[in-house]
């Protein structure tokens, strides 16, 4: 089935994060697959899995690659935040017909650390040995860094769904220059499929300035779009349909047979 979108969520989330987009694209005839990353399919009120803290981006990518290779076709891979970085890794392995990167985390070589992004993960970073421990944002950090454009009642509702994340993955993205495994590295030359990169002007955890640099990594194949009225959770914020419609239009343009 050529009209399949494989959706990869970001930190602290699960497959549920794609509910709006799943409905939107399924109504337009796409088949949508939205797996939940390793150790994320848990009750948010329960303690994290003991193996989560040392789970690498490469572990997530390996799990996702195994799922992708069960398909007898290449899907469109769509990723948000950390899922956007995982999408780039998978795309460099030749597993995608097209890539859609929504406010994506950057690959090795692009700095994401700045005052606003550090403020969003301070609760994780301040613990010695965070790179081998599960971590989770405080409510205040989440509201400031990723939920700043969500209505107040939705901020608490969404925060209550968040689970713990791998400290190792946080380290590999934010401190790639210290990571001997080079887990966040992406061979840009290996990405030859069409790529849509989406940035948000009010994003505090992955600023649009960072996302523009990601788009410039793939000059031959990338299209960049930036939304002035959105922040990090572009999939959930009021007006999320605007970006979704643009994405659907881009897909028809680059993959007209769908």
VEXGUSE-174661 format. One record per residue (C-alpha): chain; x, y, z; residue number from 1. Coordinates in steps of 0.1 Angstrom, whole numbers, always signed. Layout:
N
<r><c>A</c><xx>X</xx><yy>Y</yy><zz>Z</zz><k>NUM</k></r>
...
# end
This chain:
258
<r><c>A</c><xx>+0</xx><yy>+0</yy><zz>+0</zz><k>1</k></r>
<r><c>A</c><xx>+18</xx><yy>+31</yy><zz>-12</zz><k>2</k></r>
<r><c>A</c><xx>-4</xx><yy>+56</yy><zz>+7</zz><k>3</k></r>
<r><c>A</c><xx>+9</xx><yy>+47</yy><zz>+41</zz><k>4</k></r>
<r><c>A</c><xx>+23</xx><yy>+71</yy><zz>+67</zz><k>5</k></r>
<r><c>A</c><xx>+45</xx><yy>+57</yy><zz>+95</zz><k>6</k></r>
<r><c>A</c><xx>+43</xx><yy>+82</yy><zz>+124</zz><k>7</k></r>
<r><c>A</c><xx>+70</xx><yy>+85</yy><zz>+150</zz><k>8</k></r>
<r><c>A</c><xx>+63</xx><yy>+104</yy><zz>+182</zz><k>9</k></r>
<r><c>A</c><xx>+88</xx><yy>+124</yy><zz>+203</zz><k>10</k></r>
<r><c>A</c><xx>+100</xx><yy>+124</yy><zz>+239</zz><k>11</k></r>
<r><c>A</c><xx>+77</xx><yy>+116</yy><zz>+268</zz><k>12</k></r>
<r><c>A</c><xx>+49</xx><yy>+107</yy><zz>+244</zz><k>13</k></r>
<r><c>A</c><xx>+32</xx><yy>+77</yy><zz>+227</zz><k>14</k></r>
<r><c>A</c><xx>+13</xx><yy>+67</yy><zz>+196</zz><k>15</k></r>
<r><c>A</c><xx>-17</xx><yy>+86</yy><zz>+210</zz><k>16</k></r>
<r><c>A</c><xx>+1</xx><yy>+118</yy><zz>+202</zz><k>17</k></r>
<r><c>A</c><xx>-8</xx><yy>+114</yy><zz>+165</zz><k>18</k></r>
<r><c>A</c><xx>-46</xx><yy>+111</yy><zz>+171</zz><k>19</k></r>
<r><c>A</c><xx>-54</xx><yy>+143</yy><zz>+153</zz><k>20</k></r>
<r><c>A</c><xx>-32</xx><yy>+136</yy><zz>+123</zz><k>21</k></r>
<r><c>A</c><xx>-43</xx><yy>+99</yy><zz>+121</zz><k>22</k></r>
<r><c>A</c><xx>-79</xx><yy>+110</yy><zz>+117</zz><k>23</k></r>
<r><c>A</c><xx>-70</xx><yy>+137</yy><zz>+93</zz><k>24</k></r>
<r><c>A</c><xx>-49</xx><yy>+116</yy><zz>+69</zz><k>25</k></r>
<r><c>A</c><xx>-71</xx><yy>+85</yy><zz>+72</zz><k>26</k></r>
<r><c>A</c><xx>-101</xx><yy>+106</yy><zz>+61</zz><k>27</k></r>
<r><c>A</c><xx>-80</xx><yy>+113</yy><zz>+30</zz><k>28</k></r>
<r><c>A</c><xx>-73</xx><yy>+77</yy><zz>+22</zz><k>29</k></r>
<r><c>A</c><xx>-40</xx><yy>+71</yy><zz>+39</zz><k>30</k></r>
<r><c>A</c><xx>-32</xx><yy>+42</yy><zz>+61</zz><k>31</k></r>
<r><c>A</c><xx>-15</xx><yy>+55</yy><zz>+93</zz><k>32</k></r>
<r><c>A</c><xx>+7</xx><yy>+35</yy><zz>+115</zz><k>33</k></r>
<r><c>A</c><xx>+17</xx><yy>+51</yy><zz>+148</zz><k>34</k></r>
<r><c>A</c><xx>+39</xx><yy>+28</yy><zz>+170</zz><k>35</k></r>
<r><c>A</c><xx>+48</xx><yy>+36</yy><zz>+206</zz><k>36</k></r>
<r><c>A</c><xx>+85</xx><yy>+36</yy><zz>+213</zz><k>37</k></r>
<r><c>A</c><xx>+102</xx><yy>+11</yy><zz>+235</zz><k>38</k></r>
<r><c>A</c><xx>+93</xx><yy>+14</yy><zz>+272</zz><k>39</k></r>
<r><c>A</c><xx>+68</xx><yy>+42</yy><zz>+265</zz><k>40</k></r>
<r><c>A</c><xx>+36</xx><yy>+21</yy><zz>+264</zz><k>41</k></r>
<r><c>A</c><xx>+31</xx><yy>+24</yy><zz>+302</zz><k>42</k></r>
<r><c>A</c><xx>+8</xx><yy>+40</yy><zz>+327</zz><k>43</k></r>
<r><c>A</c><xx>+22</xx><yy>+76</yy><zz>+333</zz><k>44</k></r>
<r><c>A</c><xx>+15</xx><yy>+71</yy><zz>+370</zz><k>45</k></r>
<r><c>A</c><xx>+37</xx><yy>+41</yy><zz>+373</zz><k>46</k></r>
<r><c>A</c><xx>+75</xx><yy>+41</yy><zz>+377</zz><k>47</k></r>
<r><c>A</c><xx>+95</xx><yy>+39</yy><zz>+345</zz><k>48</k></r>
<r><c>A</c><xx>+110</xx><yy>+7</yy><zz>+332</zz><k>49</k></r>
<r><c>A</c><xx>+145</xx><yy>+2</yy><zz>+347</zz><k>50</k></r>
<r><c>A</c><xx>+160</xx><yy>-2</yy><zz>+313</zz><k>51</k></r>
<r><c>A</c><xx>+147</xx><yy>+31</yy><zz>+300</zz><k>52</k></r>
<r><c>A</c><xx>+174</xx><yy>+54</yy><zz>+312</zz><k>53</k></r>
<r><c>A</c><xx>+201</xx><yy>+38</yy><zz>+291</zz><k>54</k></r>
<r><c>A</c><xx>+180</xx><yy>+32</yy><zz>+260</zz><k>55</k></r>
<r><c>A</c><xx>+197</xx><yy>+48</yy><zz>+230</zz><k>56</k></r>
<r><c>A</c><xx>+184</xx><yy>+66</yy><zz>+199</zz><k>57</k></r>
<r><c>A</c><xx>+199</xx><yy>+36</yy><zz>+181</zz><k>58</k></r>
<r><c>A</c><xx>+177</xx><yy>+12</yy><zz>+201</zz><k>59</k></r>
<r><c>A</c><xx>+146</xx><yy>+32</yy><zz>+191</zz><k>60</k></r>
<r><c>A</c><xx>+157</xx><yy>+33</yy><zz>+155</zz><k>61</k></r>
<r><c>A</c><xx>+164</xx><yy>-4</yy><zz>+155</zz><k>62</k></r>
<r><c>A</c><xx>+129</xx><yy>-12</yy><zz>+168</zz><k>63</k></r>
<r><c>A</c><xx>+113</xx><yy>+10</yy><zz>+142</zz><k>64</k></r>
<r><c>A</c><xx>+135</xx><yy>-4</yy><zz>+114</zz><k>65</k></r>
<r><c>A</c><xx>+123</xx><yy>-39</yy><zz>+123</zz><k>66</k></r>
<r><c>A</c><xx>+87</xx><yy>-27</yy><zz>+120</zz><k>67</k></r>
<r><c>A</c><xx>+93</xx><yy>-10</yy><zz>+87</zz><k>68</k></r>
<r><c>A</c><xx>+110</xx><yy>-40</yy><zz>+72</zz><k>69</k></r>
<r><c>A</c><xx>+79</xx><yy>-61</yy><zz>+79</zz><k>70</k></r>
<r><c>A</c><xx>+61</xx><yy>-39</yy><zz>+53</zz><k>71</k></r>
<r><c>A</c><xx>+65</xx><yy>-49</yy><zz>+16</zz><k>72</k></r>
<r><c>A</c><xx>+66</xx><yy>-12</yy><zz>+5</zz><k>73</k></r>
<r><c>A</c><xx>+83</xx><yy>+20</yy><zz>+16</zz><k>74</k></r>
<r><c>A</c><xx>+59</xx><yy>+43</yy><zz>+35</zz><k>75</k></r>
<r><c>A</c><xx>+61</xx><yy>+80</yy><zz>+41</zz><k>76</k></r>
<r><c>A</c><xx>+79</xx><yy>+85</yy><zz>+74</zz><k>77</k></r>
<r><c>A</c><xx>+66</xx><yy>+114</yy><zz>+95</zz><k>78</k></r>
<r><c>A</c><xx>+83</xx><yy>+123</yy><zz>+128</zz><k>79</k></r>
<r><c>A</c><xx>+78</xx><yy>+149</yy><zz>+155</zz><k>80</k></r>
<r><c>A</c><xx>+106</xx><yy>+163</yy><zz>+177</zz><k>81</k></r>
<r><c>A</c><xx>+128</xx><yy>+133</yy><zz>+187</zz><k>82</k></r>
<r><c>A</c><xx>+107</xx><yy>+113</yy><zz>+162</zz><k>83</k></r>
<r><c>A</c><xx>+118</xx><yy>+137</yy><zz>+135</zz><k>84</k></r>
<r><c>A</c><xx>+154</xx><yy>+128</yy><zz>+142</zz><k>85</k></r>
<r><c>A</c><xx>+146</xx><yy>+91</yy><zz>+142</zz><k>86</k></r>
<r><c>A</c><xx>+129</xx><yy>+97</yy><zz>+109</zz><k>87</k></r>
<r><c>A</c><xx>+161</xx><yy>+112</yy><zz>+95</zz><k>88</k></r>
<r><c>A</c><xx>+181</xx><yy>+82</yy><zz>+107</zz><k>89</k></r>
<r><c>A</c><xx>+156</xx><yy>+58</yy><zz>+91</zz><k>90</k></r>
<r><c>A</c><xx>+155</xx><yy>+78</yy><zz>+59</zz><k>91</k></r>
<r><c>A</c><xx>+193</xx><yy>+76</yy><zz>+57</zz><k>92</k></r>
<r><c>A</c><xx>+189</xx><yy>+38</yy><zz>+57</zz><k>93</k></r>
<r><c>A</c><xx>+167</xx><yy>+40</yy><zz>+26</zz><k>94</k></r>
<r><c>A</c><xx>+135</xx><yy>+31</yy><zz>+43</zz><k>95</k></r>
<r><c>A</c><xx>+113</xx><yy>+60</yy><zz>+33</zz><k>96</k></r>
<r><c>A</c><xx>+94</xx><yy>+72</yy><zz>+1</zz><k>97</k></r>
<r><c>A</c><xx>+94</xx><yy>+107</yy><zz>+17</zz><k>98</k></r>
<r><c>A</c><xx>+102</xx><yy>+123</yy><zz>+50</zz><k>99</k></r>
<r><c>A</c><xx>+80</xx><yy>+148</yy><zz>+69</zz><k>100</k></r>
<r><c>A</c><xx>+99</xx><yy>+163</yy><zz>+99</zz><k>101</k></r>
<r><c>A</c><xx>+77</xx><yy>+183</yy><zz>+123</zz><k>102</k></r>
<r><c>A</c><xx>+97</xx><yy>+206</yy><zz>+146</zz><k>103</k></r>
<r><c>A</c><xx>+124</xx><yy>+179</yy><zz>+145</zz><k>104</k></r>
<r><c>A</c><xx>+153</xx><yy>+173</yy><zz>+169</zz><k>105</k></r>
<r><c>A</c><xx>+186</xx><yy>+180</yy><zz>+150</zz><k>106</k></r>
<r><c>A</c><xx>+212</xx><yy>+154</yy><zz>+140</zz><k>107</k></r>
<r><c>A</c><xx>+248</xx><yy>+154</yy><zz>+152</zz><k>108</k></r>
<r><c>A</c><xx>+266</xx><yy>+186</yy><zz>+142</zz><k>109</k></r>
<r><c>A</c><xx>+237</xx><yy>+210</yy><zz>+149</zz><k>110</k></r>
<r><c>A</c><xx>+236</xx><yy>+225</yy><zz>+184</zz><k>111</k></r>
<r><c>A</c><xx>+201</xx><yy>+226</yy><zz>+200</zz><k>112</k></r>
<r><c>A</c><xx>+212</xx><yy>+238</yy><zz>+235</zz><k>113</k></r>
<r><c>A</c><xx>+202</xx><yy>+274</yy><zz>+242</zz><k>114</k></r>
<r><c>A</c><xx>+186</xx><yy>+291</yy><zz>+272</zz><k>115</k></r>
<r><c>A</c><xx>+150</xx><yy>+282</yy><zz>+263</zz><k>116</k></r>
<r><c>A</c><xx>+157</xx><yy>+246</yy><zz>+254</zz><k>117</k></r>
<r><c>A</c><xx>+178</xx><yy>+240</yy><zz>+285</zz><k>118</k></r>
<r><c>A</c><xx>+150</xx><yy>+256</yy><zz>+306</zz><k>119</k></r>
<r><c>A</c><xx>+127</xx><yy>+229</yy><zz>+291</zz><k>120</k></r>
<r><c>A</c><xx>+148</xx><yy>+200</yy><zz>+303</zz><k>121</k></r>
<r><c>A</c><xx>+164</xx><yy>+214</yy><zz>+334</zz><k>122</k></r>
<r><c>A</c><xx>+148</xx><yy>+188</yy><zz>+357</zz><k>123</k></r>
<r><c>A</c><xx>+166</xx><yy>+161</yy><zz>+336</zz><k>124</k></r>
<r><c>A</c><xx>+199</xx><yy>+178</yy><zz>+333</zz><k>125</k></r>
<r><c>A</c><xx>+204</xx><yy>+188</yy><zz>+369</zz><k>126</k></r>
<r><c>A</c><xx>+206</xx><yy>+152</yy><zz>+381</zz><k>127</k></r>
<r><c>A</c><xx>+241</xx><yy>+138</yy><zz>+381</zz><k>128</k></r>
<r><c>A</c><xx>+243</xx><yy>+109</yy><zz>+358</zz><k>129</k></r>
<r><c>A</c><xx>+212</xx><yy>+119</yy><zz>+339</zz><k>130</k></r>
<r><c>A</c><xx>+225</xx><yy>+102</yy><zz>+308</zz><k>131</k></r>
<r><c>A</c><xx>+218</xx><yy>+68</yy><zz>+323</zz><k>132</k></r>
<r><c>A</c><xx>+186</xx><yy>+76</yy><zz>+342</zz><k>133</k></r>
<r><c>A</c><xx>+149</xx><yy>+80</yy><zz>+331</zz><k>134</k></r>
<r><c>A</c><xx>+137</xx><yy>+116</yy><zz>+332</zz><k>135</k></r>
<r><c>A</c><xx>+106</xx><yy>+136</yy><zz>+328</zz><k>136</k></r>
<r><c>A</c><xx>+98</xx><yy>+173</yy><zz>+325</zz><k>137</k></r>
<r><c>A</c><xx>+81</xx><yy>+191</yy><zz>+354</zz><k>138</k></r>
<r><c>A</c><xx>+47</xx><yy>+206</yy><zz>+346</zz><k>139</k></r>
<r><c>A</c><xx>+61</xx><yy>+241</yy><zz>+345</zz><k>140</k></r>
<r><c>A</c><xx>+89</xx><yy>+230</yy><zz>+321</zz><k>141</k></r>
<r><c>A</c><xx>+64</xx><yy>+213</yy><zz>+298</zz><k>142</k></r>
<r><c>A</c><xx>+41</xx><yy>+243</yy><zz>+298</zz><k>143</k></r>
<r><c>A</c><xx>+70</xx><yy>+267</yy><zz>+291</zz><k>144</k></r>
<r><c>A</c><xx>+88</xx><yy>+247</yy><zz>+265</zz><k>145</k></r>
<r><c>A</c><xx>+63</xx><yy>+227</yy><zz>+245</zz><k>146</k></r>
<r><c>A</c><xx>+28</xx><yy>+236</yy><zz>+256</zz><k>147</k></r>
<r><c>A</c><xx>+30</xx><yy>+274</yy><zz>+255</zz><k>148</k></r>
<r><c>A</c><xx>+2</xx><yy>+277</yy><zz>+228</zz><k>149</k></r>
<r><c>A</c><xx>-21</xx><yy>+250</yy><zz>+242</zz><k>150</k></r>
<r><c>A</c><xx>-53</xx><yy>+262</yy><zz>+260</zz><k>151</k></r>
<r><c>A</c><xx>-48</xx><yy>+260</yy><zz>+298</zz><k>152</k></r>
<r><c>A</c><xx>-73</xx><yy>+231</yy><zz>+302</zz><k>153</k></r>
<r><c>A</c><xx>-54</xx><yy>+211</yy><zz>+275</zz><k>154</k></r>
<r><c>A</c><xx>-20</xx><yy>+217</yy><zz>+291</zz><k>155</k></r>
<r><c>A</c><xx>-29</xx><yy>+197</yy><zz>+322</zz><k>156</k></r>
<r><c>A</c><xx>-47</xx><yy>+170</yy><zz>+302</zz><k>157</k></r>
<r><c>A</c><xx>-17</xx><yy>+165</yy><zz>+279</zz><k>158</k></r>
<r><c>A</c><xx>+9</xx><yy>+166</yy><zz>+307</zz><k>159</k></r>
<r><c>A</c><xx>-9</xx><yy>+138</yy><zz>+325</zz><k>160</k></r>
<r><c>A</c><xx>-4</xx><yy>+116</yy><zz>+295</zz><k>161</k></r>
<r><c>A</c><xx>+34</xx><yy>+121</yy><zz>+295</zz><k>162</k></r>
<r><c>A</c><xx>+57</xx><yy>+93</yy><zz>+305</zz><k>163</k></r>
<r><c>A</c><xx>+94</xx><yy>+91</yy><zz>+314</zz><k>164</k></r>
<r><c>A</c><xx>+121</xx><yy>+94</yy><zz>+287</zz><k>165</k></r>
<r><c>A</c><xx>+155</xx><yy>+80</yy><zz>+283</zz><k>166</k></r>
<r><c>A</c><xx>+183</xx><yy>+102</yy><zz>+298</zz><k>167</k></r>
<r><c>A</c><xx>+206</xx><yy>+85</yy><zz>+273</zz><k>168</k></r>
<r><c>A</c><xx>+185</xx><yy>+99</yy><zz>+244</zz><k>169</k></r>
<r><c>A</c><xx>+185</xx><yy>+134</yy><zz>+259</zz><k>170</k></r>
<r><c>A</c><xx>+223</xx><yy>+132</yy><zz>+261</zz><k>171</k></r>
<r><c>A</c><xx>+227</xx><yy>+119</yy><zz>+226</zz><k>172</k></r>
<r><c>A</c><xx>+207</xx><yy>+148</yy><zz>+211</zz><k>173</k></r>
<r><c>A</c><xx>+218</xx><yy>+177</yy><zz>+233</zz><k>174</k></r>
<r><c>A</c><xx>+254</xx><yy>+166</yy><zz>+240</zz><k>175</k></r>
<r><c>A</c><xx>+263</xx><yy>+148</yy><zz>+207</zz><k>176</k></r>
<r><c>A</c><xx>+298</xx><yy>+163</yy><zz>+209</zz><k>177</k></r>
<r><c>A</c><xx>+305</xx><yy>+141</yy><zz>+240</zz><k>178</k></r>
<r><c>A</c><xx>+287</xx><yy>+110</yy><zz>+226</zz><k>179</k></r>
<r><c>A</c><xx>+313</xx><yy>+84</yy><zz>+215</zz><k>180</k></r>
<r><c>A</c><xx>+286</xx><yy>+63</yy><zz>+199</zz><k>181</k></r>
<r><c>A</c><xx>+276</xx><yy>+91</yy><zz>+175</zz><k>182</k></r>
<r><c>A</c><xx>+240</xx><yy>+79</yy><zz>+179</zz><k>183</k></r>
<r><c>A</c><xx>+224</xx><yy>+111</yy><zz>+165</zz><k>184</k></r>
<r><c>A</c><xx>+246</xx><yy>+111</yy><zz>+133</zz><k>185</k></r>
<r><c>A</c><xx>+228</xx><yy>+111</yy><zz>+100</zz><k>186</k></r>
<r><c>A</c><xx>+245</xx><yy>+107</yy><zz>+66</zz><k>187</k></r>
<r><c>A</c><xx>+228</xx><yy>+135</yy><zz>+47</zz><k>188</k></r>
<r><c>A</c><xx>+240</xx><yy>+122</yy><zz>+14</zz><k>189</k></r>
<r><c>A</c><xx>+221</xx><yy>+90</yy><zz>+19</zz><k>190</k></r>
<r><c>A</c><xx>+187</xx><yy>+108</yy><zz>+21</zz><k>191</k></r>
<r><c>A</c><xx>+176</xx><yy>+111</yy><zz>-15</zz><k>192</k></r>
<r><c>A</c><xx>+138</xx><yy>+110</yy><zz>-11</zz><k>193</k></r>
<r><c>A</c><xx>+116</xx><yy>+142</yy><zz>-8</zz><k>194</k></r>
<r><c>A</c><xx>+118</xx><yy>+159</yy><zz>+26</zz><k>195</k></r>
<r><c>A</c><xx>+94</xx><yy>+184</yy><zz>+41</zz><k>196</k></r>
<r><c>A</c><xx>+108</xx><yy>+202</yy><zz>+72</zz><k>197</k></r>
<r><c>A</c><xx>+84</xx><yy>+221</yy><zz>+94</zz><k>198</k></r>
<r><c>A</c><xx>+95</xx><yy>+248</yy><zz>+119</zz><k>199</k></r>
<r><c>A</c><xx>+75</xx><yy>+269</yy><zz>+143</zz><k>200</k></r>
<r><c>A</c><xx>+84</xx><yy>+305</yy><zz>+151</zz><k>201</k></r>
<r><c>A</c><xx>+72</xx><yy>+302</yy><zz>+187</zz><k>202</k></r>
<r><c>A</c><xx>+89</xx><yy>+269</yy><zz>+195</zz><k>203</k></r>
<r><c>A</c><xx>+110</xx><yy>+272</yy><zz>+226</zz><k>204</k></r>
<r><c>A</c><xx>+126</xx><yy>+238</yy><zz>+229</zz><k>205</k></r>
<r><c>A</c><xx>+136</xx><yy>+234</yy><zz>+192</zz><k>206</k></r>
<r><c>A</c><xx>+137</xx><yy>+269</yy><zz>+179</zz><k>207</k></r>
<r><c>A</c><xx>+130</xx><yy>+276</yy><zz>+142</zz><k>208</k></r>
<r><c>A</c><xx>+166</xx><yy>+287</yy><zz>+138</zz><k>209</k></r>
<r><c>A</c><xx>+177</xx><yy>+251</yy><zz>+146</zz><k>210</k></r>
<r><c>A</c><xx>+150</xx><yy>+236</yy><zz>+123</zz><k>211</k></r>
<r><c>A</c><xx>+162</xx><yy>+258</yy><zz>+94</zz><k>212</k></r>
<r><c>A</c><xx>+197</xx><yy>+244</yy><zz>+98</zz><k>213</k></r>
<r><c>A</c><xx>+182</xx><yy>+209</yy><zz>+95</zz><k>214</k></r>
<r><c>A</c><xx>+165</xx><yy>+218</yy><zz>+62</zz><k>215</k></r>
<r><c>A</c><xx>+198</xx><yy>+231</yy><zz>+49</zz><k>216</k></r>
<r><c>A</c><xx>+214</xx><yy>+197</yy><zz>+55</zz><k>217</k></r>
<r><c>A</c><xx>+193</xx><yy>+183</yy><zz>+26</zz><k>218</k></r>
<r><c>A</c><xx>+195</xx><yy>+211</yy><zz>+0</zz><k>219</k></r>
<r><c>A</c><xx>+187</xx><yy>+189</yy><zz>-30</zz><k>220</k></r>
<r><c>A</c><xx>+156</xx><yy>+173</yy><zz>-16</zz><k>221</k></r>
<r><c>A</c><xx>+142</xx><yy>+195</yy><zz>+12</zz><k>222</k></r>
<r><c>A</c><xx>+113</xx><yy>+219</yy><zz>+14</zz><k>223</k></r>
<r><c>A</c><xx>+111</xx><yy>+242</yy><zz>+44</zz><k>224</k></r>
<r><c>A</c><xx>+80</xx><yy>+257</yy><zz>+58</zz><k>225</k></r>
<r><c>A</c><xx>+77</xx><yy>+278</yy><zz>+90</zz><k>226</k></r>
<r><c>A</c><xx>+45</xx><yy>+287</yy><zz>+109</zz><k>227</k></r>
<r><c>A</c><xx>+44</xx><yy>+320</yy><zz>+127</zz><k>228</k></r>
<r><c>A</c><xx>+14</xx><yy>+310</yy><zz>+149</zz><k>229</k></r>
<r><c>A</c><xx>+27</xx><yy>+277</yy><zz>+161</zz><k>230</k></r>
<r><c>A</c><xx>+51</xx><yy>+264</yy><zz>+187</zz><k>231</k></r>
<r><c>A</c><xx>+65</xx><yy>+229</yy><zz>+194</zz><k>232</k></r>
<r><c>A</c><xx>+32</xx><yy>+209</yy><zz>+196</zz><k>233</k></r>
<r><c>A</c><xx>+21</xx><yy>+219</yy><zz>+161</zz><k>234</k></r>
<r><c>A</c><xx>+0</xx><yy>+187</yy><zz>+160</zz><k>235</k></r>
<r><c>A</c><xx>-22</xx><yy>+197</yy><zz>+190</zz><k>236</k></r>
<r><c>A</c><xx>-23</xx><yy>+235</yy><zz>+190</zz><k>237</k></r>
<r><c>A</c><xx>-53</xx><yy>+255</yy><zz>+178</zz><k>238</k></r>
<r><c>A</c><xx>-51</xx><yy>+257</yy><zz>+141</zz><k>239</k></r>
<r><c>A</c><xx>-32</xx><yy>+224</yy><zz>+137</zz><k>240</k></r>
<r><c>A</c><xx>-53</xx><yy>+216</yy><zz>+106</zz><k>241</k></r>
<r><c>A</c><xx>-35</xx><yy>+244</yy><zz>+87</zz><k>242</k></r>
<r><c>A</c><xx>-2</xx><yy>+226</yy><zz>+88</zz><k>243</k></r>
<r><c>A</c><xx>-19</xx><yy>+192</yy><zz>+82</zz><k>244</k></r>
<r><c>A</c><xx>-35</xx><yy>+206</yy><zz>+50</zz><k>245</k></r>
<r><c>A</c><xx>-2</xx><yy>+220</yy><zz>+38</zz><k>246</k></r>
<r><c>A</c><xx>+14</xx><yy>+186</yy><zz>+44</zz><k>247</k></r>
<r><c>A</c><xx>-13</xx><yy>+168</yy><zz>+25</zz><k>248</k></r>
<r><c>A</c><xx>-9</xx><yy>+192</yy><zz>-4</zz><k>249</k></r>
<r><c>A</c><xx>+29</xx><yy>+186</yy><zz>-4</zz><k>250</k></r>
<r><c>A</c><xx>+24</xx><yy>+149</yy><zz>-4</zz><k>251</k></r>
<r><c>A</c><xx>+1</xx><yy>+151</yy><zz>-35</zz><k>252</k></r>
<r><c>A</c><xx>+27</xx><yy>+172</yy><zz>-52</zz><k>253</k></r>
<r><c>A</c><xx>+58</xx><yy>+150</yy><zz>-46</zz><k>254</k></r>
<r><c>A</c><xx>+39</xx><yy>+116</yy><zz>-46</zz><k>255</k></r>
<r><c>A</c><xx>+11</xx><yy>+123</yy><zz>-71</zz><k>256</k></r>
<r><c>A</c><xx>+1</xx><yy>+87</yy><zz>-75</zz><k>257</k></r>
<r><c>A</c><xx>-12</xx><yy>+88</yy><zz>-39</zz><k>258</k></r>
# end
